[in-house]
Amino acid sequence: MPRRLLLAAALLLPLMAGAQEADHPAGKPLVVGSDFGVAPWMVRGAGGPEGFGVDLMTEIAKRLGRPGVEIVDVNFSGLFAALFAKRFEFTANPLNITEERAQRMLYTEPFFATGNGFITRRSDSLAKLEDLKGKMIAVNRGTISDTWATANAEKYGFEVQRYDTFPDSVQAVLTRRAFAAINEIPTTVYAASQNRQITVAFKDYTGRNFGIAFRPESRDYRNKVDRVIECLKQDGTLAKLHEKWYGSPPDAGSSMTQIYAGYGPPGLPGFEEDSHKLGCE
C-alpha cells in the first residue's frame, strides 16, 4: 500500500474510535429504543418500563460494564428513523431479522424464534388462513405482520387496517372493527392470557427470528453485544427470562439456546465470519 494511504488510514482509525466512544460512552447508562406497547416484552409498570426486553437490556448493560440502562419509548413506525437519528444506541424492540432490513442496518445473531399469531374474539374461530376471506385484519403499522398482511391480502381475500400500536389493533378486534389482529406469536399469546375476551385462534410459525439492530457504523459495538448474547445463551439467562415472562422454557434447539458462529445473522448482509471464543464470566 502506498505510504500516503497508510498514513491516511492511521489518521482515520483514532477518529473512528472516537466516534464509537461518543455513540456508546462507556461511563454512561446504555440508551436503547423500543415501543412500550408490546407485552410482555416492554410495558409501562408502576415503577417504569418492565418486561422481558427490560430485563434483557438491563443484563446486557451490566455485562458491557455500563452503569444502568435508559429505554426511549418510540412507536414502531418511527423506530428506525430514531435509530439513524441517534436518539439511542440500538434497538430493544422485538425486531424481526430480514434481508431487506439487514441491507440498511447491522443485526446481532438471532435469539428469539417467532411467527404470526392471529388474535380473534373468543367466540370466533380460525382454523386456516383461507378462513380470512372477506374479513378485516388489524396490524401494527410497519411491522413484519403488516408486511405479511400486505403481501397476502389478495391471496387470502382479506382487507388490512393499520394501527400505530399493538393494543390499538387488539381494540379493533374487541370493538368488532376487525375480525383478527396479527402480531408476533409470543406477544399474542401473552395478550390473550391477560384478556379472556380474546384468544390466539391460529399460529403460523414462519422461521422468523428476533435480533437487535445497530447503525452500520457500529460494527465493533454490535460485535460486543453479540458476544454478550452468546454468553446469555450459554449460561441459561435467556431461557430463564423466557420462562419468567412467557411462562415456559424455550423450545430446545431454538435460537434462544443455539450459539451461532461469527457475528450477526448467518447468510445475511452484515454477517462477519469470526472464530472468536466465548469469554463469559
Secondary structure, DSSP 8 states (H G I E B T S, - for coil): --HHHHHHHHHHHHHHHHHHHHHS-TTS-EEEEE-TTBTTTBEEETTEEESHHHHHHHHHHHHHT-S-EEEEE--GGGHHHHHHTTSSSEE-S-EE--HHHHTTSEE----EEEEEEEEEETT----SGGGGTT-EEEEETTSHHHHHHHHHHHHHT-EEEEESSHHHHHHHHHTTS-SEEEEEHHHHHHHHHH-TTEEEEEEEEEEEEEE-EE-GGGHHHHHHHHHHHHHHHHTTHHHHHHHHHHSS---TTSTTT---SSBSSTTSTT-B---------
